[in-house]
Amino acid sequence: MVDKEQGRDGAPRGALSTNQDLDPVQLREAFGVFPSGVVAVAAEVDGRRTGMAASSFTSVSLDPPLVSFSVANTSRTWPDLRRAPHLGLTVLADHHDEVCRRLAGPVEHRFDDVPTTSADNGAVTLDEGLARFDCTIYREVEAGDHTIVLLLLHGVERTDTSQPLVFHRSGFGRLSESA
């Protein structure tokens, strides 16, 4: 028996139909209902700052200390970044929406007017992030049209107590202050 209650959109709810030809637009919209934080991934590569934004960051393990993010296999930045001996990850704050857009824009302008710190090992972090991590690549896992990058943490600094930048439904948002 199928549940014929109506969903929020007025359409009947019932069992999900199995379909091997899932519509990419519908998938993107469904994935977008889950909010995620945003990080900057950056390093000095061949004498220049190289970086990108990632909205798929998550903690993975405390022992060993691991985090991950996913990168599109079509990325033109990741092949350069993955050559760095260390990567810097910065958790972006709610006022970093413009910085995030810049990190997704033209390579030569990604760090214009963005205060950063470069470590001796090549890791680059943004000075105004909520948390900063020094890490190395632990493992890369092929996953369809993306690669899951597992990173081993070597250093961490929590620098700010403001709210994180949130990516939700293909746009930026903010968390409401908790009571």
C-alpha positions as CSV (number, residue, x, y, z in Angstrom):
1,M,0.0,0.0,0.0
2,V,1.4,3.4,-1.0
3,D,1.1,6.4,1.3
4,K,-0.8,9.0,-0.7
5,E,-0.4,11.9,1.7
6,Q,0.7,15.2,0.1
7,G,4.1,16.7,0.5
8,R,4.9,20.4,1.0
9,D,4.7,20.9,-2.8
10,G,1.2,19.4,-2.9
11,A,2.3,16.4,-4.9
12,P,1.4,12.9,-3.6
13,R,4.0,11.3,-1.4
14,G,4.8,7.6,-1.8
15,A,7.6,5.2,-2.4
16,L,10.5,6.5,-4.3
17,S,10.7,5.1,-7.8
18,T,13.9,3.5,-8.9
19,N,15.5,5.2,-11.9
20,Q,19.0,4.6,-13.1
21,D,18.8,7.8,-15.3
22,L,18.6,10.3,-12.5
23,D,18.1,13.9,-13.7
24,P,21.3,15.9,-12.8
25,V,19.3,19.1,-12.3
26,Q,17.0,17.3,-9.9
27,L,19.9,15.7,-8.1
28,R,21.7,19.1,-7.7
29,E,18.6,20.6,-6.3
30,A,18.1,17.7,-3.9
31,F,21.8,17.8,-2.8
32,G,21.4,21.5,-2.3
33,V,18.9,21.2,0.5
34,F,21.7,20.1,2.8
35,P,23.7,23.1,4.0
36,S,27.4,22.9,4.2
37,G,30.3,25.0,5.5
38,V,32.9,26.4,3.1
39,V,36.7,26.2,3.3
40,A,39.5,27.8,1.4
41,V,42.2,25.2,0.3
42,A,45.4,27.0,-0.5
43,A,49.2,26.6,-0.9
44,E,52.3,28.2,-2.4
45,V,52.9,26.3,-5.6
46,D,55.8,27.3,-7.9
47,G,56.3,30.5,-6.0
48,R,52.7,31.7,-6.2
49,R,49.6,31.4,-4.0
50,T,47.1,28.9,-5.5
51,G,43.7,28.1,-4.0
52,M,40.1,27.3,-4.3
53,A,36.9,27.1,-2.3
54,A,35.3,23.8,-1.3
55,S,31.8,23.4,0.2
56,S,32.2,19.7,0.8
57,F,34.5,19.9,3.9
58,T,33.9,17.5,6.8
59,S,35.7,16.1,9.7
60,V,36.5,12.4,9.3
61,S,38.6,11.1,12.2
62,L,40.3,12.1,15.5
63,D,42.8,9.3,15.4
64,P,44.5,9.8,13.1
65,P,43.3,13.4,12.7
66,L,41.6,13.5,9.3
67,V,39.3,15.8,7.3
68,S,38.1,15.6,3.8
69,F,36.7,17.6,0.9
70,S,35.6,16.7,-2.6
71,V,36.9,18.3,-5.8
72,A,35.5,18.0,-9.3
73,N,37.6,15.9,-11.6
74,T,37.5,18.8,-14.1
75,S,39.2,21.2,-11.7
76,R,42.1,23.0,-13.2
77,T,43.3,24.2,-9.8
78,W,43.5,20.8,-8.0
79,P,46.3,19.4,-10.2
80,D,48.5,22.3,-9.1
81,L,47.5,22.3,-5.4
82,R,48.0,18.6,-5.0
83,R,51.7,19.1,-5.8
84,A,52.2,21.3,-2.7
85,P,54.0,19.6,0.2
86,H,51.4,21.1,2.7
87,L,48.0,22.6,2.2
88,G,46.3,25.2,4.3
89,L,42.6,24.9,5.0
90,T,40.6,27.9,6.3
91,V,37.0,27.6,7.5
92,L,35.4,30.7,6.1
93,A,33.3,33.1,8.2
94,D,29.9,34.4,7.4
95,H,31.4,37.7,6.0
96,H,33.6,35.7,3.5
97,D,31.0,35.3,0.7
98,E,32.9,37.7,-1.6
99,V,36.2,36.0,-0.8
100,C,34.6,32.6,-1.6
101,R,33.4,34.0,-5.0
102,R,36.9,35.3,-5.7
103,L,38.4,31.9,-4.9
104,A,36.1,30.4,-7.6
105,G,37.0,33.2,-10.1
106,P,40.0,34.0,-12.3
107,V,43.1,32.4,-11.0
108,E,45.2,35.6,-11.2
109,H,42.8,37.5,-8.9
110,R,41.8,34.9,-6.3
111,F,43.9,36.4,-3.5
112,D,43.5,40.1,-4.4
113,D,42.9,42.0,-1.1
114,V,42.7,38.8,0.9
115,P,45.0,38.8,3.9
116,T,46.8,35.5,4.0
117,T,49.7,33.8,5.9
118,S,52.2,31.5,4.1
119,A,53.9,28.9,6.2
120,D,57.5,27.7,5.5
121,N,56.1,24.4,4.4
122,G,53.9,26.0,1.7
123,A,50.5,26.0,3.4
124,V,48.5,29.2,2.9
125,T,45.7,30.2,5.2
126,L,43.4,33.2,5.3
127,D,44.0,35.5,8.3
128,E,40.4,36.0,9.1
129,G,39.0,32.5,9.1
130,L,37.2,30.7,11.9
131,A,39.7,27.9,12.0
132,R,43.0,27.2,10.2
133,F,44.5,23.8,9.4
134,D,47.9,22.7,8.2
135,C,47.6,19.4,6.4
136,T,49.0,16.9,3.9
137,I,47.2,14.6,1.5
138,Y,46.5,11.3,3.2
139,R,44.7,9.6,0.3
140,E,42.6,10.5,-2.8
141,V,39.6,8.3,-3.6
142,E,37.9,8.4,-7.0
143,A,34.2,8.9,-6.7
144,G,32.3,9.4,-9.9
145,D,32.9,12.9,-11.3
146,H,34.7,14.0,-8.1
147,T,37.7,12.9,-6.1
148,I,37.4,12.7,-2.3
149,V,40.6,14.1,-0.8
150,L,41.4,12.9,2.7
151,L,43.8,15.2,4.6
152,L,46.0,14.4,7.6
153,L,46.2,17.3,10.0
154,H,49.5,18.6,11.3
155,G,48.4,21.8,13.0
156,V,45.2,23.6,13.9
157,E,44.2,27.0,15.2
158,R,40.8,28.2,16.1
159,T,41.0,31.9,15.5
160,D,37.5,33.3,15.5
161,T,34.2,32.8,17.2
162,S,31.8,34.4,14.6
163,Q,29.5,32.3,12.5
164,P,30.5,30.2,9.5
165,L,29.7,30.9,5.9
166,V,27.0,28.4,4.8
167,F,26.4,27.2,1.3
168,H,22.8,26.2,0.8
169,R,20.6,25.8,-2.4
170,S,23.4,27.1,-4.6
171,G,23.8,30.3,-2.6
172,F,25.4,31.7,0.6
173,G,23.6,32.0,3.9
174,R,24.2,32.5,7.6
175,L,23.3,30.6,10.7
176,S,20.9,32.3,13.0
177,E,22.3,33.1,16.5
178,S,21.3,30.4,19.0
179,A,19.4,31.4,22.0
